[in-house]
Amino acid sequence: MITRRFTTLASIAMLALPISVATAENASTALLVRGATVYTLTGNDAAPLADTDVLVQDGRIAAVGRKLPAPAGARIVEARGKPLTPGLFGGLGRIGIEEIGLEPTTGDYAQRLNQMRPEFDVTLAYNSESMALPVHRSNGITFAVIAPSTTTGSSIVAGLGAAIGLDGTAPANARALFVDLGANSNSLAGGSRAAQFMLLRQAVTEARAPNLVMVHDDRLLTPSGRQTLLDFLKGAGPFVFDVDRAADIRQTIAFAQRENVRAIIRGGAEAWRVAAELAAAKIPVLVDPLQNLPSNFDAIGATLENAARLRAAGVTVAFSMRSPDVYDAGKLRQAAGNAVAHGLPWAAGLAAITRTPAELFGVADRYGSIEKGRVADLVLWNGDPLDVSSLPELVVAGGREQSLASRHTALRDRYYERLQRNAAR
């Protein structure tokens, strides 16, 4: 207890350090990235554009082409053939709704009311000033999805989440409803995954027939919960099912088809085993490309080739780390490269952390591609963006050039100087 208390107090003290982190540049300043290899991601077959310029004016992409004239006063960045991509996706997690994992008062990702509350919306707790934003933004991540916890809450229906931009703008209007199924949720459903689907059926019945007379009126949902679930049953947004075992994925497919809802599989360690069914049902999968060895009996069939096998079967694939912890979002680029090393085409790997997740969560008009007229969302890399050793040289998010400084770089600089003087302690 003493050690934990000391660690927590030390973490709070670190947050309180008076370290200055530079803010974004003015969006009104024109920016010309000259001579880049541009990955527009505007379509499945969009080849990279060699020796191409991208002009940003008033926060939007004004032109994409060769030998573009620079407006007066524009900042010019000479790319010299380096890759220019859309900003990357940070996965489904807790950026902006958790600060320090050791301190539970900073975590707003789960409700423990011992009720099924689909109306629980984590975006209401989103903190756009979280220090996690500049840390991940400096690594080329410009958007993510904040999601309620599907493992530490009090119901298999965890609640609502949405896409966020790491430039500090408000969460997107489009919501997704998160549902946890499989072994990890047995404790929330009386000890059986069969009960999970039983509870889902009851919740759907309540939402579709709110005036239904029930014995002892033993309802799962509040009036607002019934309305929220009904909205999603009518197509307000996707259901995101956190599920791994092939048998459970089949039951999830059947549920989605029976209720005629849009479904996304998150995790899907054994999704490759039911790839044909997923493709036929047009259900995409958010894969953790680093999941290999089974962590439990639901993931006996886990393999590093999951993404490649799913894509080969015609399934839409995007990436998200299985862990929702704030610091794990930075691993997603490395994970995408790992999927490429195990059979996924390189272009599909990049799309899985740019355009595809933006499409799945209703923000493809703002993130995931480079196209004239759009709000600028760009990253210039010093090497292959799917190589863990590559770093951003320029990040533009929300139409503004972003500082590459963060609390991490500030602490590095402070203590590196002391280390050189042998005075780090």
N, C-alpha and C positions, 0 to 999 in steps of 0.2 A: 504493500500500500504506500509506504514511504517513497519507494522508487518511482511508482506511477505518479504520485503527487509531484515529485520533483521534476519528472519528465514533462508533465502537463504544464507546470508553472514555467519551466524553461521554454516550452513552445510558445506560450502566451507572451513571454518576454521577448522572444525573437520577433514575433509579429509587431511588437511595440517599438522595435528599434527604429530610430529616425533615419530611415534609408529612403532617399529620393529615387523614384522611378519615373523616367521621362514619359510624357503623355504623347498622344497621337499628333501628327502634323495636321495643318489646316487643309481641309478637303478642297478648298478653292484653288490651291496651287496645282498647276498642271504637272503631270509626271509622264515622262516618256522612257519606257524600257526599250532599249535599242538592241537589235541583233540577237534576240533570244531564240531558243527552240521552244515554241509555244505549244503546249498541250491544252487545246481548247475544251476537250471533253464535251463537245456539242452533239455528239452522236456516237453510236457504237463503233462506227468505222472511221471516226475522225482521226486522220493521221496527224502527227506533229508537224508544225509549220517551222521549217528551218529558216534561220536568219530573218526573223520577223519582229516587227516592232509592235508595241501596245501602248496606246496613248490614253491616259486618264485625265479627264477634265471635269471639274465640279463633282467629283466623287464617282463619276461613271466612266465606263469604257467608251471612249469617243471613237476609236478606230483601231483596227487590227490589220496590219499589212506591212509591206516592205518600204523602206526609205520614207517613212512618214516625216513631214516637216515638224519641227519643234516649235510650239507657240512661244511667244516672247515671255521670258522669265520662267520657263518650264525647268523643272529639275530633270536632268538626263542621267539615266543609269545605263552604262554600257554593259550589256549582258555577255557579249563575246561567246555566244552559242550555248550558254548555260540553260538548264531547263527552267521554264516558267510554267507553273501549274496553278489551277485554282487552289484556294485555301483548303486545308485538309479537315477531315471529320475526326472528332475526338471520341466517337463512340457514345454508348449509352452509359451514363454514370452520374456523378455527384458534383461536377464542376459548378460552383456557385451556390450549392446547397449543403456543402460541408467544407469546413476550413481545416480542422486538425482531427484526424481519426481518433487520437487518444482522448479528446475532450468531447464527450457526448452532447454538450450544450451547443456545439457548433454544427451538429448534424440534424437536418430537417427533412430527411428523405423517407421517413417511415412514421406511420401512426400506429399507436398501440392501444386503441380503444376497445379491442376485442370485439369488433364489429366489421362486417363487410361494408366498406365505404368507398364505392367507386368514384364518388365525387371529391375525394381527397386529391388535391391538385398541388403538387410540389412547386409549381411556378410561383405560387403566392409567397414562397419563402426565398425566392431567387435573389442573390446579392450580386449585382453587377460590379461591385467594387471589391469582390473577393480577390486576394492576391494570387489565386490559382489562374486567373484569366491571363495576366501578362506572362506568367511562366509558360503556359501552353501556347499562347499566341507567338511568343518568341521562337517556338519550335515549329511554326508553320500551321498550327491548328487555328482555324477561324470559326468553326461552328461545331456544335455537339448537341446531344439530346440529354436533358436532365430527366431522370426517371425515378419514380418511387421505388423503394426497396421491395424486391420480391422474395426476400429471404429473412428479413428481420422485422417484418410488420406483423399484423395480427389477422390477416386474411389472404386467401389465395388471389383475390382481386385487390391488387396493391394500390391502384389509383391512377391518376393522370400525370403525364409528362409532356414535354414539348421541346422543340429545337430552340437553341439559343445561339446568338452570335457572340463571339468572344471580343468584339469591339465594344461591348457594354450595352448594346441595345436591348430593348425589352424582349422577352420570349415571344416566339411566333404564336400567332393565333391558333394554328392547327394543333390539336391535342391528339395524343395516343393513349389508349387504355391498356394498362399492364396487368397481366395475369400470370401467376406462377403455378406450374404443374410439375408433377414428378416427385421423386423421393424427397427432395428438400422441403416439399410442402406438406408432407404427410402429417406433421405435427399441427398444421393449421386446418386439417380436414379429418380429424378423428382417427388418424393413423392409417388411412387407406387412400390410394390414388383413385379408387373407384368412387370414394366419397367426394373427391374433388369435382368430378364430372357431375355427380348428383347435386352438389351445391350450385354449380354453374347452371344446371337445368332449372333449379328452383329460382335462382336469381333472375333468369331470363323470363320464367313464367310470371314472376312478380312484376317485372318491368312491362311486359306485354299486356298484362291483365291487372292493373293496379287496384281494381275494385273486387278482385277475387276474394271470396270469403274463405279464410283458412282456420283450421282447428286451433283454438286458443290464440288465434292471430299471431302465430309464431313466425314472423317475417324476418328475412335476412337483411332487408334494405330499408333505409329511411325514405321518405318521399323524395328528397333531392337525389338520393342514390338511385331510386327507380327511374327518375327522369334522365339522369346522366347515362345509365345503362341503356335506356330506351333510345336516347339520341345516337349512341354508338351502334346499336342494332339497326338503326335506320341509315347508318353510313356517315356519321359525323367524323369518324376517323378510324384508324386501324386498331385492331386488338393485337397487342404484342405478347405472344405466349412464350414464356421462358420454359423450355422443355428440351430434353436431351434424348431420351430413350426412343427407339424406333417405334415401339408399340404405342407409346404415348403420343408421338407425333401423328400416327395414324388416327388415333381418337380425336386429336386436335383438328386434323383435316376434316374428319366427319362432322365435328361440331361446327366448324366454319361453313361448311357446305350446307348443313341442315338449317343453320340460322341465317345464311346468306350474308355473312359479314366478311370484311376485308381482314385477312390475317397475315401476321409476320411472325416467323419463328426466330426466337433469340436463343443462341447457344447451339442447339441442334447437333450435339456431339455425334449422334448416330444418324444425322439427316441423310447422309449419302446412301444409307440402306433403303430409304424410301424416296429416293430422288425422283423416280418416275411418277410417283403419286403427287409429290410436291409440284413438279413441272406441270402435270395435267390440271392441278387445282390452281395454278398460277400463284403459289404462295412463296414469297421470297424468304431467304434465310440470312440472319446476321450471325456470321461464324466468328469464333475466336480461332485464328489460324495457328496459334501456338498450342492449342489443346491436342494432346497426343496420347499420353498414358491415361488410363481410366482413373478418375478421381473417386468414383463410386460405381455401383452396379448399373446405373443409368447410362454410363459412358464407356461400357466395355468395348464398343466399336470405335472409340475415338481414334482419329488418324490425321496426320499432317496433310494428307491428300484430300481432306473433306471438301474444301472449296473447289479444287480442280474437278473432282468427281461430280459435284453438284452442277457446276457450270457446263460440263460436258453433257449432262442430262437435260440441259435447258432451264435450269433453275436460276433465278436472279439471286446474286450473292453480293452481300455487303459485309463489312467487318466491324466488329466491336469486341473489345476485350471482355472476357467473362467476368472479371473482377470490376465492380463499379467504382472502386476507390479512385479518388481524385488523381493521384500520382500515376495510375496505370494508363491514363489516356495517352501519355507520351510514348507508350510502347506500340501503339497501333500501326505506325508507319513501318517499324521493324517487323511486326507481325505480317503485314501485307507483303513485304519482301520475302518473308519465310514461305508464304503461300505460293509465291512465284517460283521459289526454289523447289517447290514440290508439285509443279505441274501446271499452275495457273498462268495463263499468258500475262506478260508484263502489263499490257494496257488494261486488262481486266482487273489486275491488282490495284492500279491507280484509280480506276473508276469505282472500285469498291470502297475507297476512302474519300471520294469526292462526289461525283455526280449521282451515283446510285443511292446512297443514304439520303442525299438531299431530295431526291424524287420520292423515296419511301415515306419521308416525314413532312412532305408538303412545302418544302422551301427551295425547290429547284429553280424558282424565279430569282433567287438571291445568291445561292451558293452552288458550288459544284461544277461550274463551267465558266469559260471565258468567252464572252460574246458582246458585240457592240450594243450599247444602250443599257447594259446591266450595271448595277452598282459594282464597283471594282472590288474583286476578291481574288488576290493574286499572291503567289509566293515565288520568289526567284531563289534557286538553289545553287550551291557551289558544286554539286555533283548529283548523281542519281537520287531522286527523292525517295526511292524505296531502299536505299542503302543507309544503314543505321549511322554510318560515319558522316553522312552529308548534313549540311546545316543551311538554314535560310540566310540569304544576304539582304533580302528585302521582303517585307510583309505588308500587304495592303488589305485591310479588313474594313467593311462598312464604308468603303470609298475613301478611307484615310490611310496614309502611310503610318505604320505603327512603329514605335520604338522597339528595339530588340533587347532592351534592358528589362530586368525583372528583379524581384527580391533575390532570386538565386544568383544572378550575375553580380548584384550589389554585394552580397555576402562573400561571394568568391573574391571579388576585387579587394574587399576590406581585409580579409584574412590572408590572402596570398601575399600582400605587401608585408604583413606581419611575419609570415612564414619565411620570407626572404631575409628578414632581420633576426630570425631565430627568436621571435617574440610572440609566437602564436598562442602561447598559454599565459 
